[in-house]
Amino acid sequence: MKLKESFDNCMAMLGCLSVLVIFFSFGGYVCHTLLLENTVGIWGYLIGGVLLVILPMIAVIVLVGFLHLGKDAWEARKNHKENDDSTPQEESARTVDPYEAAVLPQPQPEPEVDGGENAPERRGDNRTRSGIPLKYSVLGGLFVLACTVLLLYDGSRSEKLIEETRTAIICSEGMTAYIAKDYDAAMTKFRKAAGKGNARAKYMLGVCCYDGTGADEDWDAAFRWFYEAGKQDDPDALYRLGLCCEQAIGTERDMERALFCWGKAAKLGHAEAQRRAGETAITVFGEFDDGIELLRKSAAQGNPFAMRFLGFVYAGKDKAESDDWYRKAAEALYRAAKQGDPRAQHDLAGLYRDGIGVSKDPAEADKWFALAAKNYCAAAERGDPEAQCMLGGFYMKGVGVEKDEAEAVKWFRKAAEQGFMKGKALLGLAYFEGNGVKKDEAEGVRWLRVAAEQGDPDAQLFLDSHGE
């Protein structure tokens, strides 16, 4: 019996505790979710729980006290009434004769029954000593367990968010060092944050490996870091991953993979990825409607290169639409060119030279070509292979700089020696035609074949057209 009473008391305590946990969990959840998310973790639950439990606890204690007082008063009144209603005969019947008590055997109290099939039923066997039904106490205990599990789960999730915030701060410190050109410190921070799973840090490690800043230039490593960050849906990493697949940087050229990466970044709102995906969909895969949709999304974000390409696409279909897009492109390119973007300066110069979207103005075109050449020169000297190819093109054509074919070949060679596909194709073409270098068709074909094997379409087209 004592064991059962102890069990009943435990269930009663769990039942009462379940009520408090309801208030505690609800208050903790509200406080943590609405007020303290991502700042104090599990302490948000504790603070909110304490705030919401104090008053309900006082209210419950007072209510239970009043209920017990009322119950005691009601039972006392009932007992008093029963005593008043008893008759004298009943009182005498309860009087036992002394002789009778001494001689006759007195009824003995029935032994306590622990239970069994023949055990008599007792009122309240399914209740605890506090009067709470046993099944409700058990349910209350289970509820307490469920609330505890929920509390621990959300607390662990909050701790994870806090750790991610700390890692993001480390990555931000790395960015500060990178901007200050303290590349060794930046790489240390990026590696630490990347080791904790930060996608942005992985992307920046890829940039450093690609540019050779803070680490040896390693395009294979750059591709791997872009890939790791891309798996976590970093839009910039996905965009650069698409460029790697297009230009055979750290991997084979694969335009389907490039379009996939750009398309995924485009869904994340990356304007340049939307442009590249749109252009590729139209020019490579012939998916005009999908390409136009992506280009329009990019243009809606103010991308001047998307506007310019839309003008080009509509040129043979709708002149009014084409002119409108070229005009918008010229305005957007001018704003970007003023901020020092060499691509924008180059494209704006082309519009002024050809009188598309703006009034034809050769002097204005020369000015912007010169600024573009200057900015590309700075990037080329830092080792950017794409800038080296662009600068070589300026020297080869005498655009923005004095024509110097030998200087052009020098920059083509620098890009080719880094493994850049377009640089190999341009160097091979220079050898084949004898521009800026002694003519050597065999050497030219060799470079062109290397570029074609990497997937350069222009190199392959040139070889096919010359029967090589």
N, C-alpha and C positions, 0 to 999 in steps of 0.2 A: 504493500500500500504506500509506504514511504517513497519507494522508487517511482511509482506512478505519479504521486503528488509532485515529486521533484521534476519529473518530465513535464507535467502540466504547467508547473510554474515557469519552466524554461520556455515552453511554447507561448505562454502568456506574455513573457518579457519580449520574445521575438515579435509577437503580434503588436505590442505597443511600440516597439522600436521601428517596425515597418511604417507606422504612421509618421514618425519623425523623419525617416529616410525619404519618404515621399516629398515632404516639404524641403528637406535638405537637397535632394537631387534636383528638384524643380528650380529652387532658388539658385543653386550652383550653376545649372545649365543656362538659365536666363542671364545671370551676371557674367558668366564666362563668355557666352556667345555674343551678347549685345554690347558688353562694356569692356571686357578684358581680353578679347581674342588676340592670340599671337603675341601677348606681352608677358603674362605671368604664368601661363601654363596651368598646371593643376591647382595652383593657388587661387585661380579664378573660381574654381568650384568651391574650394574651402571658404573663401570670403563670402561668396553668394549664399552658400549653404548656411553659414553661421548667421548671416543677416536675416534670412527668411525663417530660421528655426527658432530664434529666441522668442519672438512674440507668440507664434503658435504653441510653443512649449508652455509658456505661461498660461495661455488660454486653456490648453488641455488640462494642465494641473488644476486650475481653478474650477473648470467644468467637472472634472472627476471628483474633486473635493465636495462640490455642491451635491453631486449625485450620491456620493456615499453618505453625506449628512442626511439627505432626504430619505435614503433607503433605511438608515438606522432609525430615523424618527418614525417612519411608517411601520417598521417592525415592532418598535416599542409600543406604539399606539395599538397595534393589533394584539399584542400579548396582554396589554392592560385590559383591553375589551374582553378577551377570552376569560381572564381571571374574574372580571366583574360579572360575566354571564354564568358562572358555575353555581349550582344549587347546593343547599346544605347536605342533601342526600349524597351528592357526588363527593362532597368534602368528607363525610363520614365513611363513605366507601373506600376512600383513600387511606383511612386510619387503620392501622394494623394492630391487632390484639397482641400484647406482649407474650402471652403463653403460646399463641399460635406461631408467633415469630420464633419462639425458642424450640418448639417441638416439630412443627411441620417444615418440610423442606421448602426453601424459598426459590422462586424461579431465578435461574442463572441467566446472565446476558448471553445472547447467541455469539458464538465465536465469529471473528471476522472472516470473511470469505475472500480469498485472493482472486477468485474468478473461475471460470470454467463454463461448461455447457449448462449446468444446473444452478449456476450462481444467480441469486435473485437480482433483478434489475433495481438499480437505485437511481433516483432522480438526480440528474446532473452528472452522470457518468461520462457523458460526451462533452462535458464542459470543464474548463480549468477552474481553479479555486477563485480566480477573479471573475468568473462568470462568462468569460469569452469562449464561444464554441471552439472545440479543439481543431476542427478542420480549418476554421478561419485563422487560427494561430499558425498552423502548418503553412497555409498559403502566405501568411505574412512573412514567415521565415524565408520561404522561397523568394518572395518579392525583395526582401532585404538582400539576398544573395545576388539576384538579378541586378538590382541597383548598384551594388558594389562592383560587379563586373563592368557595368556601363561606365561607372565613375573611373575605374582603372583604365579602361580602353580609351576613353576620351582624354584622360590625363596623359597617357602615353602618346596619343596623337598630337596633343598640344606640345609635349616635349619635343616631338619630331619637328613640328613647325618652328619652335624656338631654335633648334639646332640648324635648321635650314636658313633661318634669318641670320644667325651668327656666321654661317658659311658665306652667305651673300655679302655680309660686311667685309669678310676677308677678301672676297673677289673684288669688291669696290675699292679696297685699299690697293689691290694689285692694279686696278685701272688707274688710280691716282698716280702710282709709281710709273706706269706705262706712259701716261701723258707727259709726266715730268722727264721721260726718257731714261729713267732708272730701271733698265730692262732686267738686270739681275734680281733686284728686289721684286719686280713685277712677276717674274717667272716663279720665284719662291712662293709668292702669295697664290698665284694661279694653280701651281701644282698642289698646294695644300688644299685649296678649295675644290679642285677637281677630284682629289682623292676622297673628298667627302660627298662627291656626286653632283657638284654644282655645274649645270650645263653651260652657263656663261663662261666660267673659267676654262672649261674644255674648249669652247670656241676660241677663246683668246690664245690658248696654247697652240691651236691650229694656226691662227694668224701669225704668231711669233715664229713657228716653224716654217711657214710659207715665206715670210719676209726675211727670216734670218735675224730677227731682233731678239736678243737675249738668249738665243740658241742657234746652233748651226742650221743653215738652210736645209730643210729636209721635207720634200713634198710628200713623200710616203707617210711620214709622221703627221704632217698637216692634214692629209686626207683622213687618217685614222681618227684624229681629234675631231675633225668636222663630223665624221660619221658618228662618233660617240655622242657629241652634243646634239646631232640631228635626231638620234633615237629618242632624245628627251624633248623633241619638238621645238628646239631653238630655231626661230625663223632665219636668222642670219647664217647659222651653220648649214641649214638646208639649202639656202641660196648659194653659199660657197661650195657646197657639195655638188650642186648642179653644175657650177662652173668647172669643177674638177672633172666631172664626167664629160663635159662638152670639150674641154681643152686637153684631156688626157693627162691630168696632173695627179700623180700618185695612183692612177688607175688607167684602165683602157677607156678609149672614147666610146661612149654609149649614150646616144641622144634620147633613147627611151628612158633610161635611168635619170638623165638630166631633167627631162620633162617631168618625171615623177617627183623629183626633189623640188623643183620649182613650183609644181602644182601644189605640193603639200605646204610649202612656205606661203604660196599665194592664198591658201585657205586660212592661214594665220594672219593675213593682212599685209604681207610684205610687198610693197609697191613695186620694187624692182624685179622681184620674182614673178609677180603678175605680168610685168612687161615681157620678161624673157620667156615665160611659159606661153604667153599669147603669140609672140613672134615665132617661136618654135612650132607651135601648133599649126600656124598658117603656112610657114615656109617649108617645114620639113615633113609634116604629117598631113597637110592639106585640110586641117580641121578649121574651116573659116569661122563658123559661128562661135565655136568655143574660144577661138583665138580672139575674136572681136570682143566677146564678153570680158575676157581677162584684161585686154588692153583698155577697155572702158573703165574697169575697176581701178586699174593703175592710174589712168588719167584723172579719175575722180579724186585721187589722192595728191594730184598736182605733179605727177611724173612727166617732165617735158619730153622725154624720149618716147614714151608711150603715145603722147599727142602727135609727135612727129611721124611715128610709124603709122598711126591711124590716117594721117594726111596722105601718106604714101599709098596705103591700101585703098583708100577711096578715090585716088586720083583717076583711075580708069573706070570708076563706077558712078560716082556722084561728085561732080566738080565743086558744087557749092559746099557739100559736106567736107570735101578735101580742103578747100580754101579755109573753111572755118577752123579745122583742126590745125592746119599749118599756122594760122594766125595765133591761135592759142599757144601752140608750141613755141613760136617766136617770143611771145611775152614771157612764158615760163623759162625758156632757155636764157633769156636776157637776165632774169633774176638770179638764176643759178650761176651764170657766167660772171656776174658781178661779185659773187661770193668766192670765185676762184676755181670753180669746177672745170678742169681742162676738157672733159668730154663735152660739156655744155658750150664752152668757148669754141671748140672745133665745129660743132653742129650749127651754132649760131652763125659762125663765119661762113659756112656753106650756104645757109639761107640768104645771107646778104650777097654772097657771090652770085647766086642763081636768081635772086629776086623772088623767093618763094616765102609767102607769109609776111614779107616786108618789102619795102622798096629796094630795088637793086642798088648796091653801094659798094663798089670794089675797095674803096679806101677803108670803110668800116670792116669789110671782110678781112683785109690784110691785118688790121689792128687786132682782131680777135684771133686770127690764125697765129700771129706772133705771140700773143699771151698764152695761147694753148701750147705752142712749142716750148715756151719758157717753163711752164708748169710740168709738161711731160718730161722735159730735160731733168728737172729736179727729181721726179719720180724714177726716171731711168737710172740716174746716178745712184739712187738708193737700192737699185737692183730689181726693180719691178719689170718683169719680162714683157708684159703687155705694153707698158709705157715705152720700153726700148723699141718695140716694133712700131709703135705710133711715131716715135721720134725719128726712127729710120725712114719711115714713109715721108715725113716732112722734108728730110734732107734729100731723099730720092726725087721728090717732085718740086723741091724749091718752094714749099708753101710755109710761110711764116718765118723762114730762114733762107739763107742763100743756098742754092742747090749745090750739093756736095755728095756725089754718089759713093765715094770712098767712105765718107763719114756714115752714110746710111748703112753700108755693108758692115761697118764696125759694130753698129748697134744691133743689126740683124744677127751677127755672129754671137754677140753677148747673150741674146735671148736664146739662140739655138743651143749654145753650150750649157745653158741651164736646163735643157730638155724641153723647152717651150715649143709646142707643135707648130704654131704659126711662124715663129722665128726660123725654124728649120725650112719651112716652105719658102719663105721670102729669101733666105740665103741661097737655097737651091735655085730659085728663079734668077737671082742676080748672077750666079755662076753660069747658068745655062745661056743667058742673054749677054753676058759680059758687061753688066752695069756695075761700075765701081770696082771691078776686079777683073783680072785676066779671064777671058772667056774659056770655060772648061765644061763642056756639056756633060762629060762623064761624072765630074764632081757634082754638077747641078742635079743630074738624075739621081745620084746617090742620096743627096739631101732630100730631094723631093720624095723618093721612095720611103725614106725613114719617116717623113711627115705623113705620107699616105698610110703607112702601116700603123701610125698612131691614130689614124682616122680623119686626117684633114681632107675635107671634100674638094677644096680647090687644087690641092696637090695631086689628088687622084684624077681629077678632071683634066688637068694639064698633061699628065702622063698618058692618059687615054687618047687625048687629042693628038699627041705626038707619037703614038704607037710605041710607047715605052712600057 
